[in-house]
């Protein structure tokens, strides 16, 4: 009889605790871990660029960029570059119509078309133009303003 009385009393206590179907307490979920910040982008970064155009009756076109990669700078002619003649020196110049002793000669143009790259000793920041210079006639045959 005591067992029956205990069973009956436990049924009477259930509604006071929240209803006839007690559910186990749900475990709390921890807050999501913070998303890690991705590392900064690595690889080449375009510092400045220019669109090459013909000068003094010559045809030229294409894109050229000053690129920085891990602190090393280079001048890159893109695959759309082409010019109609050879015997050309590449200069970073302070003007668009000629070269001076203060301008930076990067050497001979290797190809009249396509992508090519030339090492720079620094970022070229003091120069406003890329000049393709005809050695025999001492005139620019293509120019692009660096922006």
GUBAPA-498766 format. One record per atom (N, C-alpha, C): chain; atom name; x, y, z; residue in one letter; residue number from 1. Coordinates in steps of 0.05 Angstrom, whole numbers, plus 32768, in hexadecimal, padded with zeros to 4 digits. Layout:
N
  unit  site  east  north    up  code  pos
     A    CA     X      Y     Z     a  NUM
...
***
This chain:
147
  unit  site  east  north    up  code  pos
     A     N  8010   7FE9  8000     x    1
     A    CA  8000   8000  8000     x    1
     A     C  8011   8019  8000     x    1
     A     N  8027   8018  800E     x    2
     A    CA  8039   802F  800E     x    2
     A     C  8044   8034  7FF2     x    2
     A     N  804A   801F  7FE4     x    3
     A    CA  8054   8022  7FC9     x    3
     A     C  803F   802F  7FB7     x    3
     A     N  8026   8028  7FBB     x    4
     A    CA  8011   8034  7FAB     x    4
     A     C  800D   8051  7FB2     x    4
     A     N  8010   8058  7FCB     x    5
     A    CA  800D   8073  7FD3     x    5
     A     C  8024   8085  7FC8     x    5
     A     N  803C   807A  7FC7     x    6
     A    CA  8052   8089  7FBC     x    6
     A     C  804F   808D  7F9E     x    6
     A     N  8046   8079  7F90     x    7
     A    CA  8041   807C  7F73     x    7
     A     C  802C   8091  7F6E     x    7
     A     N  8017   8091  7F7E     x    8
     A    CA  8001   80A4  7F7A     x    8
     A     C  800B   80C0  7F80     x    8
     A     N  801C   80C4  7F95     x    9
     A    CA  8026   80DE  7F9C     x    9
     A     C  8038   80E9  7F86     x    9
     A     N  8048   80D7  7F7A     x   10
     A    CA  805A   80E1  7F64     x   10
     A     C  804A   80EA  7F4C     x   10
     A     N  8033   80DE  7F47     x   11
     A    CA  8022   80E7  7F31     x   11
     A     C  8016   8103  7F37     x   11
     A     N  8010   8108  7F4F     x   12
     A    CA  8005   8121  7F57     x   12
     A     C  801A   8137  7F56     x   12
     A     N  8033   8131  7F59     x   13
     A    CA  8048   8146  7F59     x   13
     A     C  8050   814D  7F3C     x   13
     A     N  804B   813C  7F29     x   14
     A    CA  8054   8142  7F0D     x   14
     A     C  8049   815B  7F01     x   14
     A     N  802F   8161  7F04     x   15
     A    CA  8025   8179  7EF8     x   15
     A     C  8032   8192  7F04     x   15
     A     N  803A   8191  7F1C     x   16
     A    CA  8046   81A9  7F28     x   16
     A     C  8062   81AE  7F1D     x   16
     A     N  806E   819B  7F10     x   17
     A    CA  8089   819E  7F05     x   17
     A     C  8089   81A4  7EE7     x   17
     A     N  8072   81AA  7EDB     x   18
     A    CA  8072   81B1  7EBF     x   18
     A     C  8062   819E  7EAE     x   18
     A     N  8053   818D  7EB7     x   19
     A    CA  8042   817D  7EA6     x   19
     A     C  8046   8160  7EAA     x   19
     A     N  8037   8150  7E9C     x   20
     A    CA  8037   8134  7E9E     x   20
     A     C  804E   8127  7E8F     x   20
     A     N  805B   8134  7E7D     x   21
     A    CA  8070   8128  7E6D     x   21
     A     C  808A   8137  7E72     x   21
     A     N  8096   8131  7E88     x   22
     A    CA  80AF   813F  7E8D     x   22
     A     C  80C4   8138  7E78     x   22
     A     N  80D2   814D  7E6E     x   23
     A    CA  80E7   8148  7E5A     x   23
     A     C  8102   814E  7E67     x   23
     A     N  8116   813F  7E5F     x   24
     A    CA  8130   8145  7E6B     x   24
     A     C  813A   8160  7E62     x   24
     A     N  8149   816D  7E72     x   25
     A    CA  8153   8187  7E6C     x   25
     A     C  8165   8186  7E53     x   25
     A     N  8161   8197  7E3F     x   26
     A    CA  8171   8197  7E27     x   26
     A     C  818C   81A3  7E2D     x   26
     A     N  81A2   8196  7E24     x   27
     A    CA  81BC   81A1  7E29     x   27
     A     C  81C0   81BB  7E1A     x   27
     A     N  81CC   81CF  7E26     x   28
     A    CA  81D1   81E8  7E19     x   28
     A     C  81E8   81E5  7E05     x   28
     A     N  81E4   81F2  7DED     x   29
     A    CA  81F9   81F0  7DD9     x   29
     A     C  820C   8207  7DDD     x   29
     A     N  8226   8202  7DDA     x   30
     A    CA  8239   8218  7DDE     x   30
     A     C  8237   822B  7DC6     x   30
     A     N  823D   8245  7DCA     x   31
     A    CA  823C   8258  7DB4     x   31
     A     C  8250   824F  7D9E     x   31
     A     N  824A   8256  7D85     x   32
     A    CA  825D   824E  7D70     x   32
     A     C  8278   825C  7D73     x   32
     A     N  828C   824E  7D6B     x   33
     A    CA  82A7   8259  7D6D     x   33
     A     C  82AA   8270  7D59     x   33
     A     N  82B8   8285  7D60     x   34
     A    CA  82BB   829B  7D4D     x   34
     A     C  82CA   8292  7D33     x   34
     A     N  82C1   829D  7D1D     x   35
     A    CA  82CD   8296  7D03     x   35
     A     C  82E9   82A3  7D02     x   35
     A     N  82FD   8294  7CFC     x   36
     A    CA  8318   82A0  7CFB     x   36
     A     C  831A   82B4  7CE4     x   36
     A     N  8329   82C9  7CE9     x   37
     A    CA  832E   82DD  7CD4     x   37
     A     C  8342   82D1  7CBF     x   37
     A     N  833A   82D2  7CA6     x   38
     A    CA  834C   82C6  7C91     x   38
     A     C  8366   82D7  7C90     x   38
     A     N  837C   82CA  7C89     x   39
     A    CA  8395   82D8  7C86     x   39
     A     C  8393   82EC  7C6F     x   39
     A     N  83A3   8301  7C6F     x   40
     A    CA  83A2   8314  7C59     x   40
     A     C  83AA   8306  7C3F     x   40
     A     N  839F   8311  7C29     x   41
     A    CA  83A5   8306  7C0F     x   41
     A     C  83C3   8307  7C09     x   41
     A     N  83CC   82F2  7BFD     x   42
     A    CA  83E8   82F1  7BF6     x   42
     A     C  83EA   82EE  7BD8     x   42
     A     N  8401   82F3  7BCD     x   43
     A    CA  8405   82F2  7BB1     x   43
     A     C  8408   830E  7BA5     x   43
     A     N  8409   830F  7B8B     x   44
     A    CA  840E   8328  7B7D     x   44
     A     C  83F7   833C  7B81     x   44
     A     N  83FF   8356  7B84     x   45
     A    CA  83EC   836C  7B87     x   45
     A     C  83F3   8381  7B73     x   45
     A     N  83DF   838A  7B64     x   46
     A    CA  83E3   839F  7B50     x   46
     A     C  83E5   83BA  7B5E     x   46
     A     N  83FC   83C7  7B5B     x   47
     A    CA  8401   83E1  7B68     x   47
     A     C  83F6   83F8  7B57     x   47
     A     N  83FC   83F7  7B3D     x   48
     A    CA  83F3   840B  7B29     x   48
     A     C  83F1   83FD  7B0E     x   48
     A     N  83E2   8409  7AFC     x   49
     A    CA  83E0   83FD  7AE1     x   49
     A     C  83DD   8413  7ACC     x   49
     A     N  83E0   840B  7AB3     x   50
     A    CA  83DE   841E  7A9D     x   50
     A     C  83D4   840F  7A84     x   50
     A     N  83C7   841D  7A73     x   51
     A    CA  83BF   8413  7A59     x   51
     A     C  83D2   841E  7A44     x   51
     A     N  83E0   840C  7A36     x   52
     A    CA  83F4   8414  7A22     x   52
     A     C  83E6   841D  7A08     x   52
     A     N  83EF   8434  79FD     x   53
     A    CA  83E5   843E  79E4     x   53
     A     C  83FC   8445  79D2     x   53
     A     N  83F9   8442  79B8     x   54
     A    CA  840D   8449  79A5     x   54
     A     C  8413   8467  79A5     x   54
     A     N  842B   846F  799C     x   55
     A    CA  8433   848B  799A     x   55
     A     C  8444   848E  7981     x   55
     A     N  8445   84A6  7976     x   56
     A    CA  8455   84AC  795F     x   56
     A     C  8450   849A  7947     x   56
     A     N  8437   8494  7942     x   57
     A    CA  842F   8484  792B     x   57
     A     C  8431   8466  792F     x   57
     A     N  8437   845D  7946     x   58
     A    CA  8439   8440  794C     x   58
     A     C  8420   8436  795A     x   58
     A     N  841B   841C  7955     x   59
     A    CA  8403   8410  7962     x   59
     A     C  840D   83FF  7979     x   59
     A     N  83FF   8402  798F     x   60
     A    CA  8404   83F2  79A7     x   60
     A     C  83EB   83F1  79B8     x   60
     A     N  83E8   83DC  79C7     x   61
     A    CA  83D1   83D9  79D9     x   61
     A     C  83D8   83C5  79EF     x   61
     A     N  83C7   83C6  7A03     x   62
     A    CA  83CA   83B2  7A19     x   62
     A     C  83CD   83BF  7A34     x   62
     A     N  83CE   83AE  7A47     x   63
     A    CA  83CF   83B6  7A63     x   63
     A     C  83EB   83B0  7A6F     x   63
     A     N  83F5   83C2  7A80     x   64
     A    CA  840E   83BE  7A8F     x   64
     A     C  8408   83C5  7AAC     x   64
     A     N  8415   83B6  7ABE     x   65
     A    CA  8410   83BA  7ADB     x   65
     A     C  842A   83B9  7AEB     x   65
     A     N  842C   83CA  7AFF     x   66
     A    CA  8441   83C8  7B13     x   66
     A     C  8436   83B6  7B28     x   66
     A     N  8444   83A0  7B2D     x   67
     A    CA  843A   838B  7B40     x   67
     A     C  844D   8388  7B57     x   67
     A     N  8442   8385  7B6F     x   68
     A    CA  8452   837F  7B86     x   68
     A     C  844C   8363  7B8F     x   68
     A     N  8461   8353  7B94     x   69
     A    CA  845D   8338  7B9E     x   69
     A     C  8472   8333  7BB4     x   69
     A     N  8469   8333  7BCD     x   70
     A    CA  847B   832F  7BE4     x   70
     A     C  8491   8343  7BE4     x   70
     A     N  848B   835C  7BDE     x   71
     A    CA  849F   8371  7BDF     x   71
     A     C  84B1   8373  7BC6     x   71
     A     N  84AD   8362  7BB2     x   72
     A    CA  84BC   8363  7B99     x   72
     A     C  84A9   836F  7B84     x   72
     A     N  84B4   8383  7B75     x   73
     A    CA  84A4   8391  7B61     x   73
     A     C  84AC   8389  7B45     x   73
     A     N  8498   8389  7B33     x   74
     A    CA  849E   8384  7B17     x   74
     A     C  8489   8393  7B06     x   74
     A     N  8491   8397  7AED     x   75
     A    CA  847F   83A3  7AD9     x   75
     A     C  8476   838B  7AC8     x   75
     A     N  845C   8387  7AC6     x   76
     A    CA  8451   8371  7AB7     x   76
     A     C  843F   837A  7AA0     x   76
     A     N  8447   8372  7A88     x   77
     A    CA  8437   8376  7A71     x   77
     A     C  8423   835F  7A70     x   77
     A     N  840A   8364  7A6C     x   78
     A    CA  83F5   834F  7A6C     x   78
     A     C  83F4   8342  7A50     x   78
     A     N  83E5   832D  7A4F     x   79
     A    CA  83E3   831D  7A36     x   79
     A     C  83D7   832D  7A1F     x   79
     A     N  83C8   8342  7A25     x   80
     A    CA  83BC   8352  7A0F     x   80
     A     C  83CF   8366  7A03     x   80
     A     N  83E8   8367  7A0C     x   81
     A    CA  83FB   837B  7A02     x   81
     A     C  8405   8373  79E6     x   81
     A     N  8407   8388  79D5     x   82
     A    CA  8415   8385  79BB     x   82
     A     C  841D   83A0  79B1     x   82
     A     N  8433   839F  79A1     x   83
     A    CA  843E   83B8  7995     x   83
     A     C  8448   83B0  7979     x   83
     A     N  8449   83C4  7967     x   84
     A    CA  844E   83BD  794B     x   84
     A     C  846C   83BC  7943     x   84
     A     N  847E   83C1  7955     x   85
     A    CA  849B   83C1  794D     x   85
     A     C  84AC   83B8  7965     x   85
     A     N  84C6   83B4  795F     x   86
     A    CA  84D9   83AB  7974     x   86
     A     C  84EE   83C0  7979     x   86
     A     N  8506   83B9  7983     x   87
     A    CA  851C   83CB  798B     x   87
     A     C  8512   83E0  799E     x   87
     A     N  8505   83D7  79B4     x   88
     A    CA  84F8   83E8  79C7     x   88
     A     C  8504   83E5  79E2     x   88
     A     N  8509   83FB  79F0     x   89
     A    CA  8510   83FB  7A0C     x   89
     A     C  84F7   8402  7A1C     x   89
     A     N  84F5   83F7  7A34     x   90
     A    CA  84DE   83FD  7A46     x   90
     A     C  84E8   8410  7A5B     x   90
     A     N  84DA   8425  7A5F     x   91
     A    CA  84E1   8439  7A74     x   91
     A     C  84C9   843E  7A86     x   91
     A     N  84CF   8443  7A9F     x   92
     A    CA  84BD   8451  7AB1     x   92
     A     C  84C6   846E  7AB0     x   92
     A     N  84B4   847F  7AA9     x   93
     A    CA  84BC   849B  7AA3     x   93
     A     C  84AA   84AF  7AB3     x   93
     A     N  84B5   84C6  7AB6     x   94
     A    CA  84A6   84DC  7AC4     x   94
     A     C  8495   84EC  7AB0     x   94
     A     N  8498   84E6  7A97     x   95
     A    CA  8489   84F5  7A82     x   95
     A     C  8480   84E1  7A6C     x   95
     A     N  846E   84EA  7A5B     x   96
     A    CA  8463   84D8  7A47     x   96
     A     C  846F   84DB  7A2B     x   96
     A     N  8483   84EE  7A28     x   97
     A    CA  848C   84F3  7A0D     x   97
     A     C  84AB   84F0  7A0A     x   97
     A     N  84B8   84E6  7A1D     x   98
     A    CA  84D5   84E2  7A1B     x   98
     A     C  84E1   84D7  7A34     x   98
     A     N  84FB   84D0  7A32     x   99
     A    CA  8508   84C5  7A4A     x   99
     A     C  8520   84D7  7A51     x   99
     A     N  8527   84D6  7A6B     x  100
     A    CA  853D   84E5  7A75     x  100
     A     C  854F   84D2  7A84     x  100
     A     N  8566   84DC  7A8C     x  101
     A    CA  8579   84CB  7A9C     x  101
     A     C  856D   84C3  7AB7     x  101
     A     N  8559   84D2  7AC1     x  102
     A    CA  854C   84CC  7ADA     x  102
     A     C  8537   84B6  7AD8     x  102
     A     N  8530   84AE  7ABF     x  103
     A    CA  851B   849A  7ABB     x  103
     A     C  8527   847E  7ABE     x  103
     A     N  8517   846A  7AC3     x  104
     A    CA  851F   844F  7AC9     x  104
     A     C  851D   843D  7AB0     x  104
     A     N  8534   8435  7AA5     x  105
     A    CA  8535   8423  7A8E     x  105
     A     C  8534   8406  7A98     x  105
     A     N  851F   83F8  7A8F     x  106
     A    CA  851C   83DC  7A97     x  106
     A     C  8527   83C8  7A82     x  106
     A     N  8533   83D3  7A6D     x  107
     A    CA  8540   83C2  7A59     x  107
     A     C  852F   83BE  7A40     x  107
     A     N  8537   83AB  7A30     x  108
     A    CA  852A   83A6  7A16     x  108
     A     C  850F   8398  7A1A     x  108
     A     N  84FC   839F  7A09     x  109
     A    CA  84E3   8391  7A08     x  109
     A     C  84E9   8375  79FC     x  109
     A     N  84E1   8360  7A0A     x  110
     A    CA  84E7   8345  7A01     x  110
     A     C  84D6   833B  79EA     x  110
     A     N  84BD   8344  79E9     x  111
     A    CA  84AB   833B  79D4     x  111
     A     C  8497   8351  79CD     x  111
     A     N  848F   8352  79B4     x  112
     A    CA  847C   8366  79AB     x  112
     A     C  845F   835F  79B1     x  112
     A     N  845B   8347  79BE     x  113
     A    CA  843F   8340  79C5     x  113
     A     C  8440   832D  79DD     x  113
     A     N  842B   832F  79ED     x  114
     A    CA  8426   831C  7A03     x  114
     A     C  8431   8324  7A1E     x  114
     A     N  842C   8313  7A31     x  115
     A    CA  8434   8318  7A4D     x  115
     A     C  8452   8316  7A50     x  115
     A     N  845D   8328  7A60     x  116
     A    CA  847A   8328  7A66     x  116
     A     C  847D   8339  7A7F     x  116
     A     N  8493   8333  7A8E     x  117
     A    CA  8497   8340  7AA8     x  117
     A     C  84B4   834A  7AAA     x  117
     A     N  84B7   8361  7AB7     x  118
     A    CA  84D1   836E  7ABA     x  118
     A     C  84D5   8377  7AD8     x  118
     A     N  84EC   8370  7AE3     x  119
     A    CA  84F1   8376  7AFF     x  119
     A     C  84F4   8394  7B03     x  119
     A     N  84EA   839E  7B19     x  120
     A    CA  84ED   83BA  7B21     x  120
     A     C  84FE   83BB  7B3A     x  120
     A     N  850F   83D0  7B3D     x  121
     A    CA  851F   83D2  7B55     x  121
     A     C  850E   83DD  7B6D     x  121
     A     N  84F6   83E8  7B68     x  122
     A    CA  84E5   83F3  7B7D     x  122
     A     C  84C8   83F4  7B71     x  122
     A     N  84B6   8402  7B7E     x  123
     A    CA  849A   8403  7B75     x  123
     A     C  8495   8415  7B5E     x  123
     A     N  84A9   8424  7B55     x  124
     A    CA  84A5   8436  7B3E     x  124
     A     C  8494   844E  7B43     x  124
     A     N  8490   8454  7B5C     x  125
     A    CA  847E   8469  7B64     x  125
     A     C  8485   8485  7B5A     x  125
     A     N  849D   848B  7B55     x  126
     A    CA  84A5   84A5  7B4B     x  126
     A     C  84A0   84A9  7B2D     x  126
     A     N  8496   8495  7B1F     x  127
     A    CA  8493   8497  7B02     x  127
     A     C  8475   8496  7AFB     x  127
     A     N  846E   84A6  7AE8     x  128
     A    CA  8452   84A9  7AE0     x  128
     A     C  844A   8499  7AC7     x  128
     A     N  845E   8491  7AB7     x  129
     A    CA  8458   8484  7A9D     x  129
     A     C  846A   846C  7A98     x  129
     A     N  845E   8459  7A89     x  130
     A    CA  846E   8444  7A7C     x  130
     A     C  8472   844D  7A5F     x  130
     A     N  848B   844D  7A57     x  131
     A    CA  8492   8457  7A3C     x  131
     A     C  84A0   8441  7A2D     x  131
     A     N  8498   843B  7A15     x  132
     A    CA  84A6   8428  7A04     x  132
     A     C  84B5   843A  79F0     x  132
     A     N  84CF   8439  79F2     x  133
     A    CA  84E1   844C  79E5     x  133
     A     C  84EF   843F  79CD     x  133
     A     N  84ED   844B  79B6     x  134
     A    CA  84FB   8442  799E     x  134
     A     C  8518   844D  79A0     x  134
     A     N  852B   843A  79A3     x  135
     A    CA  8547   8442  79A5     x  135
     A     C  8552   8450  798C     x  135
     A     N  854E   8444  7974     x  136
     A    CA  855A   844F  795C     x  136
     A     C  8550   846C  7956     x  136
     A     N  8536   8472  795B     x  137
     A    CA  852B   848C  7954     x  137
     A     C  8527   849E  796D     x  137
     A     N  852D   8494  7984     x  138
     A    CA  852B   84A3  799D     x  138
     A     C  8511   84B1  79A1     x  138
     A     N  84FB   84A1  799E     x  139
     A    CA  84E0   84AB  79A2     x  139
     A     C  84CF   8496  79B1     x  139
     A     N  84BB   849E  79BF     x  140
     A    CA  84A9   848A  79CB     x  140
     A     C  8496   847F  79B5     x  140
     A     N  8493   8465  79B5     x  141
     A    CA  8480   845A  79A2     x  141
     A     C  8467   844E  79AF     x  141
     A     N  8467   844E  79CA     x  142
     A    CA  8450   8447  79D9     x  142
     A     C  8453   8452  79F5     x  142
     A     N  843C   8458  7A01     x  143
     A    CA  843C   8464  7A1C     x  143
     A     C  8423   845C  7A2B     x  143
     A     N  8426   845A  7A46     x  144
     A    CA  840F   8455  7A57     x  144
     A     C  8413   8465  7A71     x  144
     A     N  83FE   8472  7A7A     x  145
     A    CA  83FF   8481  7A93     x  145
     A     C  83F9   846F  7AAA     x  145
     A     N  840B   846D  7ABE     x  146
     A    CA  8407   845C  7AD5     x  146
     A     C  83F4   846A  7AE9     x  146
     A     N  83E0   845B  7AF1     x  147
     A    CA  83CC   8465  7B04     x  147
     A     C  83C8   8451  7B1A     x  147
***
